[in-house]
Amino acid sequence: MSQDSQIIVNKRENSGTGSSRSLRKEKKVPGIIYGEKKDPIAIVLDEKTLKIKIKDPTFFSKQCEVKFNDEVINVLPKDLQLHPVKESILHIDFLRVGENTTVTLFVPVKFINENSCPGLKQGGVLNVVRREIELITLVSKIPESLEANLDGLEIGDSIHISSITLQEGVKPTISDRDFTIATIAPPTVMKVEEEKPAEEAADGDENAEAKASADETKQEVAKEQTSEEKKPENGEKK
């Protein structure tokens, strides 16, 4: 295992809330190693080192080594407790692992070949349903990520768990259905109607009113002219 996967720790002699609080003031993080039907080991490690480690998105899905004195233990990071407000690290748990240790954990999904996906080229949208998949796996076979291939997918197509290749000894916790991981959704087009400025709308109303008034005047004049034409001239017998 590479040096980057090794974490240097010290054994913790004292336990309890008071001891843990004192360690945190010294920029140390209390932790514990458990599992494999062996006695748990209380440890303490450097806060700065741990913060660097947890920046790796695969930190909780791959095996590493914990070293103290001359002893090296293969472990899997399992749980990280953070302060609810400050978000500082309060505690970390490591699971001791062996060759046949089986664990349940979430593994991220990585989408590949987006450039060769006809559906995306036509304006479709990748609708991700699950960004992580919960797996039951041997520690020795934990994948860093699961690859979802978008090559050749059209709008309306879906990616299911059955389309992802898993090693022997690795299986999803959901086993009763071929669940969806992502779909290629049709593009969404929003029609926006342009609204006329208030001044233009007001001018339009005024013009309409003026036109209606002019039409009414013309109609009245026409009626008067018609009425005059029907009156008998002077001297004409009725």
C-alpha atoms as an extended CHARMM CRD file, in Angstrom:
* protein
*
       238  EXT
         1         1  MET       CA              0.0000000000        0.0000000000        0.0000000000  PROA      1               0.0000000000
         2         2  SER       CA              1.3360000000        3.4650000000       -0.8880000000  PROA      2               0.0000000000
         3         3  GLN       CA              2.6890000000        5.9170000000        1.6620000000  PROA      3               0.0000000000
         4         4  ASP       CA             -0.1920000000        8.2820000000        0.7960000000  PROA      4               0.0000000000
         5         5  SER       CA             -2.6550000000        5.6850000000        2.1230000000  PROA      5               0.0000000000
         6         6  GLN       CA             -0.9390000000        5.5190000000        5.5130000000  PROA      6               0.0000000000
         7         7  ILE       CA             -2.0240000000        7.5570000000        8.5320000000  PROA      7               0.0000000000
         8         8  ILE       CA              0.3110000000        7.9990000000       11.4940000000  PROA      8               0.0000000000
         9         9  VAL       CA             -1.5020000000        7.9110000000       14.8480000000  PROA      9               0.0000000000
        10        10  ASN       CA             -0.7750000000        7.4890000000       18.5440000000  PROA      10              0.0000000000
        11        11  LYS       CA             -2.5240000000        5.3360000000       21.0950000000  PROA      11              0.0000000000
        12        12  ARG       CA             -4.8260000000        7.2480000000       23.4040000000  PROA      12              0.0000000000
        13        13  GLU       CA             -4.3370000000        6.3970000000       27.0440000000  PROA      13              0.0000000000
        14        14  ASN       CA             -7.2230000000        8.3870000000       28.5040000000  PROA      14              0.0000000000
        15        15  SER       CA            -10.8320000000        8.4310000000       27.3300000000  PROA      15              0.0000000000
        16        16  GLY       CA            -13.8990000000       10.4650000000       28.1800000000  PROA      16              0.0000000000
        17        17  THR       CA            -15.3410000000       13.8700000000       27.3090000000  PROA      17              0.0000000000
        18        18  GLY       CA            -12.7840000000       15.8750000000       29.2570000000  PROA      18              0.0000000000
        19        19  SER       CA             -9.8220000000       14.1200000000       27.6740000000  PROA      19              0.0000000000
        20        20  SER       CA            -11.2840000000       14.4690000000       24.1680000000  PROA      20              0.0000000000
        21        21  ARG       CA            -11.9100000000       18.1880000000       24.7210000000  PROA      21              0.0000000000
        22        22  SER       CA             -8.2830000000       18.6960000000       25.7940000000  PROA      22              0.0000000000
        23        23  LEU       CA             -7.0320000000       16.8910000000       22.6950000000  PROA      23              0.0000000000
        24        24  ARG       CA             -9.1300000000       19.0840000000       20.3930000000  PROA      24              0.0000000000
        25        25  LYS       CA             -7.6540000000       22.2080000000       21.9710000000  PROA      25              0.0000000000
        26        26  GLU       CA             -4.2500000000       20.8310000000       20.9610000000  PROA      26              0.0000000000
        27        27  LYS       CA             -5.4710000000       20.3930000000       17.3500000000  PROA      27              0.0000000000
        28        28  LYS       CA             -5.7370000000       16.6350000000       17.7820000000  PROA      28              0.0000000000
        29        29  VAL       CA             -8.6480000000       14.3700000000       16.8490000000  PROA      29              0.0000000000
        30        30  PRO       CA             -9.6750000000       11.3770000000       18.9820000000  PROA      30              0.0000000000
        31        31  GLY       CA            -10.6510000000        8.1860000000       17.1930000000  PROA      31              0.0000000000
        32        32  ILE       CA            -11.1410000000        4.4600000000       17.5330000000  PROA      32              0.0000000000
        33        33  ILE       CA            -10.2880000000        1.2830000000       15.6160000000  PROA      33              0.0000000000
        34        34  TYR       CA            -12.7810000000       -1.5780000000       15.9500000000  PROA      34              0.0000000000
        35        35  GLY       CA            -13.9040000000       -4.7630000000       14.2100000000  PROA      35              0.0000000000
        36        36  GLU       CA            -12.6300000000       -8.2370000000       13.3220000000  PROA      36              0.0000000000
        37        37  LYS       CA            -13.7780000000       -9.4420000000       16.7630000000  PROA      37              0.0000000000
        38        38  LYS       CA            -10.8060000000       -7.7980000000       18.4190000000  PROA      38              0.0000000000
        39        39  ASP       CA            -10.5930000000       -5.2810000000       21.2370000000  PROA      39              0.0000000000
        40        40  PRO       CA            -11.0900000000       -1.6780000000       20.1190000000  PROA      40              0.0000000000
        41        41  ILE       CA             -8.0610000000        0.6120000000       20.1370000000  PROA      41              0.0000000000
        42        42  ALA       CA             -8.4320000000        4.2660000000       21.1470000000  PROA      42              0.0000000000
        43        43  ILE       CA             -6.2030000000        6.5050000000       19.0230000000  PROA      43              0.0000000000
        44        44  VAL       CA             -5.4260000000       10.1600000000       18.4410000000  PROA      44              0.0000000000
        45        45  LEU       CA             -4.2630000000       11.7760000000       15.2050000000  PROA      45              0.0000000000
        46        46  ASP       CA             -3.2600000000       15.1630000000       13.8670000000  PROA      46              0.0000000000
        47        47  GLU       CA             -6.2030000000       17.3600000000       12.8440000000  PROA      47              0.0000000000
        48        48  LYS       CA             -4.3830000000       19.0370000000        9.9450000000  PROA      48              0.0000000000
        49        49  THR       CA             -3.3680000000       15.6820000000        8.4500000000  PROA      49              0.0000000000
        50        50  LEU       CA             -6.9030000000       14.3380000000        8.7190000000  PROA      50              0.0000000000
        51        51  LYS       CA             -8.4080000000       17.4210000000        7.0700000000  PROA      51              0.0000000000
        52        52  ILE       CA             -6.1420000000       16.8710000000        4.0830000000  PROA      52              0.0000000000
        53        53  LYS       CA             -7.1420000000       13.2000000000        3.8870000000  PROA      53              0.0000000000
        54        54  ILE       CA            -10.8990000000       13.8050000000        3.9460000000  PROA      54              0.0000000000
        55        55  LYS       CA            -10.6650000000       16.2340000000        1.0130000000  PROA      55              0.0000000000
        56        56  ASP       CA            -10.2380000000       13.1390000000       -1.1440000000  PROA      56              0.0000000000
        57        57  PRO       CA            -13.7860000000       12.1480000000       -2.2250000000  PROA      57              0.0000000000
        58        58  THR       CA            -12.7630000000        8.4640000000       -2.1580000000  PROA      58              0.0000000000
        59        59  PHE       CA            -11.4140000000        8.5890000000        1.4180000000  PROA      59              0.0000000000
        60        60  PHE       CA            -14.3920000000        6.6860000000        2.8620000000  PROA      60              0.0000000000
        61        61  SER       CA            -14.5240000000        4.1110000000        0.0780000000  PROA      61              0.0000000000
        62        62  LYS       CA            -10.9760000000        2.7680000000        0.0340000000  PROA      62              0.0000000000
        63        63  GLN       CA             -8.7470000000        0.8720000000        2.3870000000  PROA      63              0.0000000000
        64        64  CYS       CA             -5.8510000000        2.5640000000        4.1670000000  PROA      64              0.0000000000
        65        65  GLU       CA             -3.2830000000        1.8370000000        6.8570000000  PROA      65              0.0000000000
        66        66  VAL       CA             -3.1280000000        3.1710000000       10.3980000000  PROA      66              0.0000000000
        67        67  LYS       CA              0.3660000000        3.0390000000       11.8760000000  PROA      67              0.0000000000
        68        68  PHE       CA              1.3840000000        3.5460000000       15.4850000000  PROA      68              0.0000000000
        69        69  ASN       CA              4.7510000000        2.5510000000       16.9590000000  PROA      69              0.0000000000
        70        70  ASP       CA              5.7740000000       -0.5290000000       14.9440000000  PROA      70              0.0000000000
        71        71  GLU       CA              2.2650000000       -1.8030000000       14.3240000000  PROA      71              0.0000000000
        72        72  VAL       CA              0.3080000000       -1.3480000000       11.0750000000  PROA      72              0.0000000000
        73        73  ILE       CA             -3.4330000000       -2.0840000000       10.8350000000  PROA      73              0.0000000000
        74        74  ASN       CA             -5.4750000000       -2.2090000000        7.6340000000  PROA      74              0.0000000000
        75        75  VAL       CA             -8.6290000000       -0.1560000000        8.1340000000  PROA      75              0.0000000000
        76        76  LEU       CA            -11.5360000000        1.4740000000        6.3470000000  PROA      76              0.0000000000
        77        77  PRO       CA            -12.6760000000        4.9550000000        7.4570000000  PROA      77              0.0000000000
        78        78  LYS       CA            -16.2810000000        4.5250000000        8.5860000000  PROA      78              0.0000000000
        79        79  ASP       CA            -17.6500000000        7.5220000000       10.4360000000  PROA      79              0.0000000000
        80        80  LEU       CA            -16.6750000000       11.1540000000       10.9120000000  PROA      80              0.0000000000
        81        81  GLN       CA            -18.3440000000       13.3040000000       13.5530000000  PROA      81              0.0000000000
        82        82  LEU       CA            -18.3830000000       17.0680000000       13.0040000000  PROA      82              0.0000000000
        83        83  HSD       CA            -19.3040000000       19.9460000000       15.2780000000  PROA      83              0.0000000000
        84        84  PRO       CA            -22.8700000000       21.0260000000       14.3250000000  PROA      84              0.0000000000
        85        85  VAL       CA            -21.9340000000       24.7210000000       14.1410000000  PROA      85              0.0000000000
        86        86  LYS       CA            -18.1700000000       25.0580000000       13.7190000000  PROA      86              0.0000000000
        87        87  GLU       CA            -17.9310000000       21.9360000000       11.5090000000  PROA      87              0.0000000000
        88        88  SER       CA            -14.6320000000       21.0610000000       13.1800000000  PROA      88              0.0000000000
        89        89  ILE       CA            -13.7710000000       17.3510000000       13.4280000000  PROA      89              0.0000000000
        90        90  LEU       CA            -14.8350000000       15.8220000000       16.7490000000  PROA      90              0.0000000000
        91        91  HSD       CA            -14.1320000000       12.1130000000       16.2600000000  PROA      91              0.0000000000
        92        92  ILE       CA            -13.3540000000        9.4860000000       13.6260000000  PROA      92              0.0000000000
        93        93  ASP       CA            -14.0170000000        5.7300000000       13.5160000000  PROA      93              0.0000000000
        94        94  PHE       CA            -11.9560000000        3.1640000000       11.5920000000  PROA      94              0.0000000000
        95        95  LEU       CA            -13.1030000000       -0.3800000000       10.8410000000  PROA      95              0.0000000000
        96        96  ARG       CA            -10.3670000000       -3.0010000000       11.1010000000  PROA      96              0.0000000000
        97        97  VAL       CA            -10.4750000000       -5.1250000000        7.9450000000  PROA      97              0.0000000000
        98        98  GLY       CA             -9.1740000000       -8.5000000000        6.8190000000  PROA      98              0.0000000000
        99        99  GLU       CA             -9.0970000000      -10.3400000000        3.5110000000  PROA      99              0.0000000000
       100       100  ASN       CA            -12.6990000000      -11.5390000000        3.7980000000  PROA      100             0.0000000000
       101       101  THR       CA            -14.2170000000       -8.4770000000        5.4530000000  PROA      101             0.0000000000
       102       102  THR       CA            -17.4530000000       -7.3800000000        3.7690000000  PROA      102             0.0000000000
       103       103  VAL       CA            -18.6780000000       -3.7880000000        4.0990000000  PROA      103             0.0000000000
       104       104  THR       CA            -21.6710000000       -1.7290000000        3.0010000000  PROA      104             0.0000000000
       105       105  LEU       CA            -20.8660000000        1.7110000000        1.6570000000  PROA      105             0.0000000000
       106       106  PHE       CA            -21.7690000000        4.3160000000       -0.9670000000  PROA      106             0.0000000000
       107       107  VAL       CA            -19.6430000000        4.6030000000       -4.1180000000  PROA      107             0.0000000000
       108       108  PRO       CA            -19.8940000000        7.6240000000       -6.4530000000  PROA      108             0.0000000000
       109       109  VAL       CA            -21.0840000000        7.3110000000      -10.0640000000  PROA      109             0.0000000000
       110       110  LYS       CA            -18.9040000000        8.7640000000      -12.8280000000  PROA      110             0.0000000000
       111       111  PHE       CA            -20.4880000000        9.4750000000      -16.2240000000  PROA      111             0.0000000000
       112       112  ILE       CA            -18.2520000000        8.9090000000      -19.2510000000  PROA      112             0.0000000000
       113       113  ASN       CA            -18.4170000000        9.5150000000      -23.0430000000  PROA      113             0.0000000000
       114       114  GLU       CA            -20.6690000000       12.5750000000      -22.8550000000  PROA      114             0.0000000000
       115       115  ASN       CA            -19.1600000000       13.7840000000      -26.1570000000  PROA      115             0.0000000000
       116       116  SER       CA            -20.4520000000       10.6860000000      -27.9570000000  PROA      116             0.0000000000
       117       117  CYS       CA            -23.9890000000       10.8940000000      -26.5980000000  PROA      117             0.0000000000
       118       118  PRO       CA            -26.4230000000       11.8550000000      -29.4230000000  PROA      118             0.0000000000
       119       119  GLY       CA            -29.1410000000       12.8030000000      -26.9410000000  PROA      119             0.0000000000
       120       120  LEU       CA            -26.9660000000       15.4620000000      -25.3010000000  PROA      120             0.0000000000
       121       121  LYS       CA            -25.8120000000       16.7660000000      -28.6710000000  PROA      121             0.0000000000
       122       122  GLN       CA            -29.4740000000       17.2750000000      -29.6450000000  PROA      122             0.0000000000
       123       123  GLY       CA            -30.0570000000       19.4590000000      -26.6130000000  PROA      123             0.0000000000
       124       124  GLY       CA            -31.1090000000       16.7590000000      -24.1570000000  PROA      124             0.0000000000
       125       125  VAL       CA            -30.2760000000       17.0410000000      -20.4620000000  PROA      125             0.0000000000
       126       126  LEU       CA            -28.5660000000       14.4580000000      -18.2670000000  PROA      126             0.0000000000
       127       127  ASN       CA            -31.0060000000       13.9130000000      -15.4060000000  PROA      127             0.0000000000
       128       128  VAL       CA            -29.0430000000       12.1950000000      -12.6060000000  PROA      128             0.0000000000
       129       129  VAL       CA            -31.2780000000       10.1230000000      -10.3290000000  PROA      129             0.0000000000
       130       130  ARG       CA            -28.4930000000        8.5960000000       -8.1920000000  PROA      130             0.0000000000
       131       131  ARG       CA            -25.0600000000       10.1670000000       -7.7910000000  PROA      131             0.0000000000
       132       132  GLU       CA            -23.9950000000        7.3780000000       -5.4280000000  PROA      132             0.0000000000
       133       133  ILE       CA            -24.8170000000        3.6810000000       -5.2760000000  PROA      133             0.0000000000
       134       134  GLU       CA            -24.8490000000        1.7330000000       -2.0180000000  PROA      134             0.0000000000
       135       135  LEU       CA            -22.8780000000       -1.4800000000       -2.4340000000  PROA      135             0.0000000000
       136       136  ILE       CA            -22.1590000000       -4.6120000000       -0.4330000000  PROA      136             0.0000000000
       137       137  THR       CA            -18.5750000000       -5.5510000000       -1.2460000000  PROA      137             0.0000000000
       138       138  LEU       CA            -15.4210000000       -7.2000000000       -0.0760000000  PROA      138             0.0000000000
       139       139  VAL       CA            -12.9880000000       -4.5840000000        1.1830000000  PROA      139             0.0000000000
       140       140  SER       CA            -10.3850000000       -5.8370000000       -1.2670000000  PROA      140             0.0000000000
       141       141  LYS       CA            -12.7540000000       -5.1070000000       -4.1800000000  PROA      141             0.0000000000
       142       142  ILE       CA            -14.1790000000       -1.7070000000       -3.2560000000  PROA      142             0.0000000000
       143       143  PRO       CA            -14.3740000000        0.3220000000       -6.5030000000  PROA      143             0.0000000000
       144       144  GLU       CA            -13.3310000000        3.9790000000       -6.3350000000  PROA      144             0.0000000000
       145       145  SER       CA            -16.2610000000        4.8260000000       -8.6140000000  PROA      145             0.0000000000
       146       146  LEU       CA            -18.8480000000        3.2350000000      -10.9120000000  PROA      146             0.0000000000
       147       147  GLU       CA            -18.6980000000        4.1750000000      -14.5960000000  PROA      147             0.0000000000
       148       148  ALA       CA            -21.9670000000        4.9350000000      -16.3950000000  PROA      148             0.0000000000
       149       149  ASN       CA            -21.4180000000        4.9640000000      -20.1600000000  PROA      149             0.0000000000
       150       150  LEU       CA            -23.3980000000        7.5950000000      -22.1250000000  PROA      150             0.0000000000
       151       151  ASP       CA            -22.1140000000        6.4800000000      -25.5270000000  PROA      151             0.0000000000
       152       152  GLY       CA            -24.9350000000        6.1760000000      -28.1060000000  PROA      152             0.0000000000
       153       153  LEU       CA            -27.7840000000        7.1720000000      -25.7820000000  PROA      153             0.0000000000
       154       154  GLU       CA            -30.7000000000        9.0910000000      -27.2970000000  PROA      154             0.0000000000
       155       155  ILE       CA            -33.2570000000       11.4140000000      -25.7170000000  PROA      155             0.0000000000
       156       156  GLY       CA            -35.5940000000        9.2940000000      -23.6130000000  PROA      156             0.0000000000
       157       157  ASP       CA            -33.0240000000        6.5620000000      -22.9030000000  PROA      157             0.0000000000
       158       158  SER       CA            -32.1590000000        5.5270000000      -19.3410000000  PROA      158             0.0000000000
       159       159  ILE       CA            -29.1350000000        4.0840000000      -17.5530000000  PROA      159             0.0000000000
       160       160  HSD       CA            -29.9240000000        1.2650000000      -15.1340000000  PROA      160             0.0000000000
       161       161  ILE       CA            -27.7490000000       -0.5470000000      -12.6190000000  PROA      161             0.0000000000
       162       162  SER       CA            -27.6990000000       -3.5570000000      -14.9910000000  PROA      162             0.0000000000
       163       163  SER       CA            -25.6810000000       -1.4990000000      -17.4940000000  PROA      163             0.0000000000
       164       164  ILE       CA            -22.8170000000       -1.0360000000      -15.0150000000  PROA      164             0.0000000000
       165       165  THR       CA            -20.1890000000       -3.7680000000      -14.7350000000  PROA      165             0.0000000000
       166       166  LEU       CA            -19.5410000000       -4.9280000000      -11.1700000000  PROA      166             0.0000000000
       167       167  GLN       CA            -16.8070000000       -7.2890000000      -10.0490000000  PROA      167             0.0000000000
       168       168  GLU       CA            -17.6370000000      -10.6600000000       -8.5270000000  PROA      168             0.0000000000
       169       169  GLY       CA            -18.3040000000      -10.1610000000       -4.8300000000  PROA      169             0.0000000000
       170       170  VAL       CA            -19.6930000000       -6.6600000000       -5.3930000000  PROA      170             0.0000000000
       171       171  LYS       CA            -23.4530000000       -6.1060000000       -5.5050000000  PROA      171             0.0000000000
       172       172  PRO       CA            -25.9280000000       -3.2650000000       -4.8680000000  PROA      172             0.0000000000
       173       173  THR       CA            -27.9720000000       -3.2730000000       -1.6820000000  PROA      173             0.0000000000
       174       174  ILE       CA            -31.1150000000       -2.8660000000       -3.8390000000  PROA      174             0.0000000000
       175       175  SER       CA            -31.5410000000       -6.2650000000       -5.4490000000  PROA      175             0.0000000000
       176       176  ASP       CA            -35.2700000000       -6.5080000000       -6.1960000000  PROA      176             0.0000000000
       177       177  ARG       CA            -35.3070000000       -4.2610000000       -9.2670000000  PROA      177             0.0000000000
       178       178  ASP       CA            -33.1630000000       -2.8430000000      -12.0470000000  PROA      178             0.0000000000
       179       179  PHE       CA            -33.1870000000        0.6940000000      -10.6600000000  PROA      179             0.0000000000
       180       180  THR       CA            -32.5160000000        3.8310000000      -12.6940000000  PROA      180             0.0000000000
       181       181  ILE       CA            -29.3030000000        5.8060000000      -12.2770000000  PROA      181             0.0000000000
       182       182  ALA       CA            -29.8840000000        8.5470000000      -14.8650000000  PROA      182             0.0000000000
       183       183  THR       CA            -31.9740000000        9.4800000000      -17.9050000000  PROA      183             0.0000000000
       184       184  ILE       CA            -31.4800000000       11.6160000000      -20.9990000000  PROA      184             0.0000000000
       185       185  ALA       CA            -34.3660000000       14.0530000000      -20.6520000000  PROA      185             0.0000000000
       186       186  PRO       CA            -35.7580000000       16.2040000000      -23.5100000000  PROA      186             0.0000000000
       187       187  PRO       CA            -34.7420000000       19.8700000000      -23.5630000000  PROA      187             0.0000000000
       188       188  THR       CA            -36.9230000000       22.2900000000      -21.6620000000  PROA      188             0.0000000000
       189       189  VAL       CA            -37.8800000000       25.4330000000      -23.6170000000  PROA      189             0.0000000000
       190       190  MET       CA            -39.5610000000       28.3080000000      -21.8210000000  PROA      190             0.0000000000
       191       191  LYS       CA            -41.5460000000       30.7940000000      -23.9280000000  PROA      191             0.0000000000
       192       192  VAL       CA            -41.3170000000       34.3460000000      -22.6670000000  PROA      192             0.0000000000
       193       193  GLU       CA            -43.7900000000       36.8690000000      -24.0080000000  PROA      193             0.0000000000
       194       194  GLU       CA            -42.4800000000       40.4090000000      -24.3030000000  PROA      194             0.0000000000
       195       195  GLU       CA            -44.5700000000       42.8440000000      -22.3480000000  PROA      195             0.0000000000
       196       196  LYS       CA            -45.1720000000       46.2960000000      -23.7930000000  PROA      196             0.0000000000
       197       197  PRO       CA            -43.8200000000       49.1640000000      -21.7280000000  PROA      197             0.0000000000
       198       198  ALA       CA            -46.4570000000       50.9220000000      -19.6300000000  PROA      198             0.0000000000
       199       199  GLU       CA            -46.1140000000       54.1510000000      -21.6310000000  PROA      199             0.0000000000
       200       200  GLU       CA            -46.6970000000       52.3450000000      -24.9330000000  PROA      200             0.0000000000
       201       201  ALA       CA            -49.7160000000       50.5690000000      -23.4960000000  PROA      201             0.0000000000
       202       202  ALA       CA            -51.1570000000       53.8640000000      -22.2380000000  PROA      202             0.0000000000
       203       203  ASP       CA            -50.5620000000       55.5500000000      -25.6250000000  PROA      203             0.0000000000
       204       204  GLY       CA            -52.2860000000       52.6490000000      -27.3250000000  PROA      204             0.0000000000
       205       205  ASP       CA            -55.3340000000       53.0110000000      -25.0780000000  PROA      205             0.0000000000
       206       206  GLU       CA            -55.5110000000       56.7470000000      -25.7300000000  PROA      206             0.0000000000
       207       207  ASN       CA            -55.2440000000       56.2360000000      -29.4950000000  PROA      207             0.0000000000
       208       208  ALA       CA            -57.9990000000       53.6520000000      -29.3780000000  PROA      208             0.0000000000
       209       209  GLU       CA            -60.2490000000       56.0090000000      -27.4490000000  PROA      209             0.0000000000
       210       210  ALA       CA            -59.5320000000       58.8690000000      -29.8720000000  PROA      210             0.0000000000
       211       211  LYS       CA            -60.2960000000       56.6730000000      -32.8460000000  PROA      211             0.0000000000
       212       212  ALA       CA            -63.5720000000       55.5090000000      -31.2990000000  PROA      212             0.0000000000
       213       213  SER       CA            -64.5600000000       59.1360000000      -30.6060000000  PROA      213             0.0000000000
       214       214  ALA       CA            -63.7580000000       60.1540000000      -34.1810000000  PROA      214             0.0000000000
       215       215  ASP       CA            -65.8240000000       57.2840000000      -35.5330000000  PROA      215             0.0000000000
       216       216  GLU       CA            -68.7730000000       58.3000000000      -33.3790000000  PROA      216             0.0000000000
       217       217  THR       CA            -68.4900000000       61.9200000000      -34.6440000000  PROA      217             0.0000000000
       218       218  LYS       CA            -68.4390000000       60.7840000000      -38.2690000000  PROA      218             0.0000000000
       219       219  GLN       CA            -71.5190000000       58.6620000000      -37.6890000000  PROA      219             0.0000000000
       220       220  GLU       CA            -73.3870000000       61.6170000000      -36.1410000000  PROA      220             0.0000000000
       221       221  VAL       CA            -72.4370000000       63.9370000000      -39.0430000000  PROA      221             0.0000000000
       222       222  ALA       CA            -73.5850000000       61.3220000000      -41.5500000000  PROA      222             0.0000000000
       223       223  LYS       CA            -76.9180000000       61.0090000000      -39.7630000000  PROA      223             0.0000000000
       224       224  GLU       CA            -77.4340000000       64.7830000000      -39.7780000000  PROA      224             0.0000000000
       225       225  GLN       CA            -76.6530000000       65.0190000000      -43.4980000000  PROA      225             0.0000000000
       226       226  THR       CA            -79.1000000000       62.2440000000      -44.2610000000  PROA      226             0.0000000000
       227       227  SER       CA            -81.7770000000       63.9570000000      -42.2000000000  PROA      227             0.0000000000
       228       228  GLU       CA            -81.2420000000       67.2750000000      -43.9980000000  PROA      228             0.0000000000
       229       229  GLU       CA            -81.5060000000       65.6480000000      -47.4010000000  PROA      229             0.0000000000
       230       230  LYS       CA            -84.8880000000       64.1950000000      -46.4980000000  PROA      230             0.0000000000
       231       231  LYS       CA            -86.3920000000       67.6470000000      -45.5060000000  PROA      231             0.0000000000
       232       232  PRO       CA            -88.6570000000       69.2320000000      -48.2110000000  PROA      232             0.0000000000
       233       233  GLU       CA            -87.3660000000       72.3880000000      -49.8770000000  PROA      233             0.0000000000
       234       234  ASN       CA            -89.2900000000       75.7490000000      -49.5350000000  PROA      234             0.0000000000
       235       235  GLY       CA            -92.3250000000       75.8310000000      -51.8100000000  PROA      235             0.0000000000
       236       236  GLU       CA            -92.3880000000       72.1260000000      -52.3720000000  PROA      236             0.0000000000
       237       237  LYS       CA            -95.7320000000       70.6080000000      -51.7320000000  PROA      237             0.0000000000
       238       238  LYS       CA            -95.9760000000       68.0740000000      -49.0350000000  PROA      238             0.0000000000
